[in-house]
Amino acid sequence: MLRAEPAVFGPVASDPTVSRLVDALASAGPRALAAVRRAQAEVRERVWRLAGEAAPDAGGEVIVDIDGVLVLAHSEKQDAAKTWKKTFGHHPLFAFVDK
């Protein structure tokens, strides 16, 4: 999906490259998860420091906006159960941190 919008996302790794990365991260287990969390924390700290008063945590609190939407999908699988809206699909949740 990212590859479909190069003007927005820039160059994107090929499917084999992404697959190798996922395999490497999966085999590294907890070490990979710790490294990813460290990298996220470092990037967040740098970006929020550069944002100054416009940073999401500038007032001492961070507001996380959680939104979900039902994505319909047809299913004829055995034991497939309908959603609470009487359809088939899944309900992804998105979380946003803005100011």
Backbone as JSON Lines, residues from 0, in Angstrom:
{"i":0,"aa":"M","n":[0.82,-1.19,0.0],"ca":[0.0,0.0,0.0],"c":[0.87,1.26,0.0]}
{"i":1,"aa":"L","n":[1.96,1.23,0.74],"ca":[2.84,2.4,0.79],"c":[3.46,2.66,-0.58]}
{"i":2,"aa":"R","n":[3.74,1.58,-1.31],"ca":[4.38,1.72,-2.62],"c":[3.46,2.42,-3.62]}
{"i":3,"aa":"A","n":[2.15,2.4,-3.38],"ca":[1.2,3.03,-4.3],"c":[1.22,4.55,-4.21]}
{"i":4,"aa":"E","n":[1.82,5.11,-3.19],"ca":[1.86,6.57,-2.99],"c":[3.3,7.06,-2.79]}
{"i":5,"aa":"P","n":[4.16,6.92,-3.8],"ca":[5.56,7.32,-3.62],"c":[5.73,8.81,-3.33]}
{"i":6,"aa":"A","n":[4.81,9.64,-3.81],"ca":[4.92,11.08,-3.56],"c":[4.71,11.39,-2.08]}
{"i":7,"aa":"V","n":[3.95,10.54,-1.41],"ca":[3.67,10.75,0.02],"c":[4.71,10.06,0.89]}
{"i":8,"aa":"F","n":[5.01,8.79,0.59],"ca":[5.85,7.98,1.46],"c":[7.29,7.86,1.01]}
{"i":9,"aa":"G","n":[7.6,8.28,-0.23],"ca":[8.96,8.14,-0.73],"c":[9.24,6.71,-1.13]}
{"i":10,"aa":"P","n":[10.52,6.37,-1.34],"ca":[10.85,5.01,-1.76],"c":[10.53,4.01,-0.65]}
{"i":11,"aa":"V","n":[10.01,2.89,-1.05],"ca":[9.59,1.86,-0.1],"c":[10.33,0.57,-0.42]}
{"i":12,"aa":"A","n":[10.72,-0.17,0.61],"ca":[11.45,-1.42,0.43],"c":[10.62,-2.43,-0.36]}
{"i":13,"aa":"S","n":[11.29,-3.31,-1.08],"ca":[10.61,-4.35,-1.85],"c":[10.0,-5.38,-0.9]}
{"i":14,"aa":"D","n":[9.07,-6.17,-1.42],"ca":[8.44,-7.21,-0.61],"c":[9.47,-8.2,-0.05]}
{"i":15,"aa":"P","n":[10.43,-8.68,-0.86],"ca":[11.44,-9.6,-0.29],"c":[12.26,-8.96,0.84]}
{"i":16,"aa":"T","n":[12.58,-7.68,0.69],"ca":[13.35,-7.0,1.75],"c":[12.54,-6.92,3.03]}
{"i":17,"aa":"V","n":[11.27,-6.56,2.91],"ca":[10.41,-6.49,4.09],"c":[10.25,-7.87,4.71]}
{"i":18,"aa":"S","n":[10.08,-8.89,3.89],"ca":[9.93,-10.26,4.39],"c":[11.18,-10.69,5.16]}
{"i":19,"aa":"R","n":[12.36,-10.38,4.63],"ca":[13.6,-10.73,5.34],"c":[13.69,-10.0,6.68]}
{"i":20,"aa":"L","n":[13.27,-8.73,6.7],"ca":[13.3,-7.97,7.94],"c":[12.36,-8.59,8.97]}
{"i":21,"aa":"V","n":[11.15,-8.94,8.55],"ca":[10.19,-9.55,9.47],"c":[10.75,-10.86,10.02]}
{"i":22,"aa":"D","n":[11.34,-11.68,9.15],"ca":[11.96,-12.94,9.6],"c":[13.07,-12.68,10.61]}
{"i":23,"aa":"A","n":[13.92,-11.68,10.33],"ca":[15.03,-11.37,11.25],"c":[14.5,-10.89,12.59]}
{"i":24,"aa":"L","n":[13.5,-10.04,12.57],"ca":[12.93,-9.54,13.83],"c":[12.27,-10.68,14.61]}
{"i":25,"aa":"A","n":[11.55,-11.54,13.9],"ca":[10.87,-12.66,14.57],"c":[11.88,-13.61,15.21]}
{"i":26,"aa":"S","n":[13.0,-13.85,14.54],"ca":[13.99,-14.78,15.11],"c":[14.75,-14.16,16.27]}
{"i":27,"aa":"A","n":[14.81,-12.84,16.33],"ca":[15.53,-12.16,17.41],"c":[14.7,-12.07,18.68]}
{"i":28,"aa":"G","n":[13.38,-12.25,18.57],"ca":[12.5,-12.27,19.73],"c":[12.56,-11.02,20.58]}
{"i":29,"aa":"P","n":[12.72,-11.19,21.9],"ca":[12.69,-10.06,22.84],"c":[13.77,-9.01,22.57]}
{"i":30,"aa":"R","n":[14.92,-9.43,22.04],"ca":[15.98,-8.45,21.73],"c":[15.51,-7.47,20.66]}
{"i":31,"aa":"A","n":[14.83,-8.0,19.64],"ca":[14.33,-7.13,18.56],"c":[13.26,-6.19,19.09]}
{"i":32,"aa":"L","n":[12.37,-6.7,19.91],"ca":[11.31,-5.86,20.47],"c":[11.91,-4.73,21.32]}
{"i":33,"aa":"A","n":[12.91,-5.05,22.12],"ca":[13.57,-4.03,22.94],"c":[14.26,-2.99,22.05]}
{"i":34,"aa":"A","n":[14.9,-3.43,20.96],"ca":[15.57,-2.49,20.05],"c":[14.56,-1.59,19.36]}
{"i":35,"aa":"V","n":[13.43,-2.14,18.93],"ca":[12.39,-1.34,18.28],"c":[11.84,-0.31,19.26]}
{"i":36,"aa":"R","n":[11.59,-0.73,20.49],"ca":[11.06,0.21,21.5],"c":[12.06,1.32,21.81]}
{"i":37,"aa":"R","n":[13.35,0.98,21.88],"ca":[14.38,2.01,22.12],"c":[14.4,3.01,20.96]}
{"i":38,"aa":"A","n":[14.36,2.5,19.73],"ca":[14.39,3.38,18.56],"c":[13.15,4.28,18.54]}
{"i":39,"aa":"Q","n":[11.98,3.74,18.84],"ca":[10.77,4.56,18.88],"c":[10.89,5.66,19.93]}
{"i":40,"aa":"A","n":[11.4,5.31,21.1],"ca":[11.53,6.29,22.18],"c":[12.51,7.4,21.79]}
{"i":41,"aa":"E","n":[13.63,7.04,21.15],"ca":[14.62,8.03,20.73],"c":[14.04,8.98,19.69]}
{"i":42,"aa":"V","n":[13.32,8.42,18.72],"ca":[12.73,9.25,17.67],"c":[11.66,10.15,18.26]}
{"i":43,"aa":"R","n":[10.8,9.6,19.1],"ca":[9.75,10.41,19.72],"c":[10.35,11.57,20.51]}
{"i":44,"aa":"E","n":[11.37,11.27,21.31],"ca":[12.01,12.31,22.12],"c":[12.58,13.42,21.24]}
{"i":45,"aa":"R","n":[13.26,13.03,20.17],"ca":[13.87,14.03,19.27],"c":[12.8,14.87,18.57]}
{"i":46,"aa":"V","n":[11.78,14.22,18.02],"ca":[10.73,14.95,17.3],"c":[9.98,15.88,18.24]}
{"i":47,"aa":"W","n":[9.63,15.4,19.43],"ca":[8.88,16.24,20.36],"c":[9.74,17.4,20.87]}
{"i":48,"aa":"R","n":[11.05,17.16,21.02],"ca":[11.95,18.25,21.42],"c":[12.0,19.3,20.32]}
{"i":49,"aa":"L","n":[12.11,18.87,19.07],"ca":[12.13,19.8,17.94],"c":[10.8,20.55,17.8]}
{"i":50,"aa":"A","n":[9.69,19.9,18.17],"ca":[8.37,20.53,18.06],"c":[8.16,21.59,19.12]}
{"i":51,"aa":"G","n":[8.9,21.53,20.21],"ca":[8.8,22.53,21.28],"c":[7.39,22.62,21.85]}
{"i":52,"aa":"E","n":[6.82,23.82,21.83],"ca":[5.48,24.03,22.4],"c":[4.38,23.36,21.6]}
{"i":53,"aa":"A","n":[4.67,22.95,20.37],"ca":[3.67,22.27,19.54],"c":[3.69,20.75,19.77]}
{"i":54,"aa":"A","n":[4.6,20.26,20.62],"ca":[4.69,18.83,20.87],"c":[3.44,18.34,21.6]}
{"i":55,"aa":"P","n":[3.0,17.1,21.33],"ca":[1.79,16.58,21.98],"c":[1.87,16.56,23.51]}
{"i":56,"aa":"D","n":[3.07,16.47,24.06],"ca":[3.2,16.4,25.52],"c":[3.6,17.74,26.15]}
{"i":57,"aa":"A","n":[3.49,18.84,25.41],"ca":[3.97,20.13,25.9],"c":[3.25,20.58,27.16]}
{"i":58,"aa":"G","n":[1.98,20.23,27.32],"ca":[1.22,20.62,28.5],"c":[1.35,19.64,29.65]}
{"i":59,"aa":"G","n":[2.22,18.65,29.53],"ca":[2.41,17.69,30.61],"c":[1.51,16.47,30.51]}
{"i":60,"aa":"E","n":[0.63,16.43,29.52],"ca":[-0.19,15.23,29.34],"c":[-0.28,14.92,27.86]}
{"i":61,"aa":"V","n":[-0.51,13.67,27.56],"ca":[-0.64,13.22,26.18],"c":[-2.05,12.68,26.0]}
{"i":62,"aa":"I","n":[-2.74,13.14,24.98],"ca":[-4.1,12.64,24.69],"c":[-4.0,11.67,23.53]}
{"i":63,"aa":"V","n":[-4.51,10.47,23.75],"ca":[-4.52,9.44,22.73],"c":[-5.97,9.27,22.26]}
{"i":64,"aa":"D","n":[-6.21,9.56,20.99],"ca":[-7.53,9.42,20.4],"c":[-7.61,8.04,19.76]}
{"i":65,"aa":"I","n":[-8.52,7.21,20.25],"ca":[-8.68,5.85,19.74],"c":[-9.95,5.79,18.92]}
{"i":66,"aa":"D","n":[-9.83,5.26,17.7],"ca":[-10.96,5.19,16.79],"c":[-10.99,3.8,16.17]}
{"i":67,"aa":"G","n":[-12.16,3.28,15.99],"ca":[-12.31,1.98,15.36],"c":[-13.4,2.02,14.31]}
{"i":68,"aa":"V","n":[-13.28,1.16,13.35],"ca":[-14.29,1.09,12.29],"c":[-14.44,-0.37,11.88]}
{"i":69,"aa":"L","n":[-15.65,-0.75,11.56],"ca":[-15.89,-2.12,11.13],"c":[-15.55,-2.24,9.65]}
{"i":70,"aa":"V","n":[-14.67,-3.16,9.31],"ca":[-14.29,-3.4,7.93],"c":[-14.97,-4.69,7.5]}
{"i":71,"aa":"L","n":[-15.89,-4.58,6.55],"ca":[-16.67,-5.74,6.11],"c":[-15.83,-6.66,5.24]}
{"i":72,"aa":"A","n":[-16.04,-7.95,5.41],"ca":[-15.36,-8.96,4.6],"c":[-16.27,-10.17,4.51]}
{"i":73,"aa":"H","n":[-16.42,-10.71,3.32],"ca":[-17.26,-11.9,3.14],"c":[-16.51,-13.12,3.68]}
{"i":74,"aa":"S","n":[-17.21,-14.01,4.33],"ca":[-16.57,-15.2,4.86],"c":[-17.5,-16.39,4.77]}
{"i":75,"aa":"E","n":[-16.99,-17.48,4.23],"ca":[-17.74,-18.74,4.22],"c":[-16.96,-19.8,5.0]}
{"i":76,"aa":"K","n":[-16.05,-19.37,5.83],"ca":[-15.23,-20.31,6.59],"c":[-16.07,-21.02,7.65]}
{"i":77,"aa":"Q","n":[-15.66,-22.23,7.96],"ca":[-16.32,-23.0,9.0],"c":[-16.19,-22.28,10.33]}
{"i":78,"aa":"D","n":[-17.25,-22.22,11.07],"ca":[-17.3,-21.6,12.4],"c":[-17.12,-20.08,12.37]}
{"i":79,"aa":"A","n":[-17.26,-19.46,11.19],"ca":[-17.17,-18.0,11.14],"c":[-18.39,-17.42,11.84]}
{"i":80,"aa":"A","n":[-18.18,-16.46,12.72],"ca":[-19.28,-15.86,13.47],"c":[-19.49,-14.43,13.0]}
{"i":81,"aa":"K","n":[-20.74,-14.02,12.94],"ca":[-21.05,-12.66,12.53],"c":[-20.66,-11.68,13.62]}
{"i":82,"aa":"T","n":[-20.39,-10.43,13.2],"ca":[-20.07,-9.38,14.16],"c":[-21.35,-8.93,14.85]}
{"i":83,"aa":"W","n":[-21.23,-8.01,15.78],"ca":[-22.4,-7.51,16.49],"c":[-23.34,-6.75,15.57]}
{"i":84,"aa":"K","n":[-22.86,-6.35,14.37],"ca":[-23.73,-5.69,13.4],"c":[-24.28,-6.7,12.39]}
{"i":85,"aa":"K","n":[-24.15,-7.98,12.68],"ca":[-24.7,-9.07,11.86],"c":[-24.03,-9.18,10.5]}
{"i":86,"aa":"T","n":[-22.74,-8.82,10.42],"ca":[-21.97,-8.95,9.19],"c":[-20.68,-9.68,9.51]}
{"i":87,"aa":"F","n":[-19.89,-9.95,8.48],"ca":[-18.59,-10.56,8.67],"c":[-17.52,-9.48,8.46]}
{"i":88,"aa":"G","n":[-16.45,-9.55,9.18],"ca":[-15.36,-8.59,9.0],"c":[-14.48,-8.53,10.23]}
{"i":89,"aa":"H","n":[-13.78,-7.45,10.37],"ca":[-12.92,-7.25,11.54],"c":[-13.01,-5.79,11.96]}
{"i":90,"aa":"H","n":[-12.5,-5.51,13.13],"ca":[-12.67,-4.19,13.73],"c":[-11.31,-3.66,14.18]}
{"i":91,"aa":"P","n":[-10.52,-3.1,13.23],"ca":[-9.21,-2.57,13.62],"c":[-9.37,-1.3,14.46]}
{"i":92,"aa":"L","n":[-8.44,-1.11,15.36],"ca":[-8.42,0.11,16.18],"c":[-7.21,0.95,15.78]}
{"i":93,"aa":"F","n":[-7.41,2.25,15.72],"ca":[-6.34,3.18,15.4],"c":[-6.17,4.11,16.59]}
{"i":94,"aa":"A","n":[-4.93,4.44,16.9],"ca":[-4.67,5.39,17.98],"c":[-3.84,6.53,17.41]}
{"i":95,"aa":"F","n":[-4.26,7.77,17.73],"ca":[-3.6,8.96,17.22],"c":[-3.18,9.83,18.4]}
{"i":96,"aa":"V","n":[-1.99,10.4,18.3],"ca":[-1.54,11.37,19.28],"c":[-1.27,12.66,18.53]}
{"i":97,"aa":"D","n":[-2.11,13.66,18.77],"ca":[-1.97,14.97,18.14],"c":[-2.1,16.02,19.21]}
{"i":98,"aa":"K","n":[-1.88,17.21,18.78],"ca":[-2.16,18.34,19.64],"c":[-3.32,19.08,19.06]}
